[in-house]
């Protein structure tokens, strides 16, 4: 088992480790079953978009909005 002292890691090092973990998990994505509520949430969102009560946003705009709210 690998242990990491995250307090001593730079932000760049943390992002590299996170990326490596994600790549490893994604390698066998078929082995991970999404919970039923994921499908329900996607269908509900799709219905809100179709009905016009929810709008699709550009990812960069959405990130900027979230950062403004958190700031």
C-alpha positions in Angstrom: 0.0 0.0 0.0 1.2 3.5 -0.8 0.9 6.3 1.7 1.2 10.0 0.7 1.9 13.0 2.8 -0.6 15.3 1.1 0.3 18.3 3.2 3.8 18.3 1.7 2.6 18.0 -1.9 2.3 20.9 -4.2 -1.0 21.5 -6.0 0.6 20.3 -9.3 1.7 17.0 -7.6 -1.7 16.5 -6.1 -3.3 17.0 -9.6 -0.9 14.5 -11.1 -1.7 11.9 -8.5 -5.5 12.5 -8.9 -5.1 12.1 -12.7 -3.2 8.9 -12.3 -5.9 7.5 -10.0 -8.6 8.5 -12.4 -6.8 6.9 -15.3 -6.4 3.7 -13.3 -10.1 3.6 -12.3 -11.3 4.4 -15.8 -9.2 1.6 -17.3 -11.9 -0.9 -16.3 -14.9 1.4 -16.3 -17.3 -1.5 -17.2 -16.6 -3.1 -13.8 -18.1 0.0 -12.1 -21.9 0.0 -12.1 -23.6 3.3 -11.8 -26.3 3.4 -9.1 -29.9 3.6 -10.3 -30.3 7.2 -9.1 -27.7 8.3 -11.7 -30.1 7.3 -14.5 -33.0 8.9 -12.7 -31.1 12.1 -12.3 -30.0 12.1 -16.0 -33.6 11.5 -17.1 -34.9 14.3 -14.8 -32.3 16.7 -16.1 -33.0 15.8 -19.7 -36.8 16.5 -19.1 -36.0 19.9 -17.6 -33.9 20.8 -20.6 -36.6 19.6 -23.0 -39.3 21.5 -21.2 -37.1 24.7 -21.2 -37.0 25.0 -17.4 -33.3 24.3 -17.5 -30.7 25.6 -19.9 -27.5 24.0 -21.1 -24.4 26.2 -20.2 -21.0 26.3 -21.6 -18.6 24.5 -19.2 -16.3 27.5 -18.9 -19.2 29.8 -18.0 -20.5 27.3 -15.5 -17.1 27.1 -13.8 -16.9 30.9 -13.6 -20.4 31.0 -12.1 -19.5 28.4 -9.5 -16.3 30.3 -8.6 -18.3 33.5 -8.2 -20.8 31.9 -5.9 -18.0 30.2 -3.8 -15.9 33.4 -3.7 
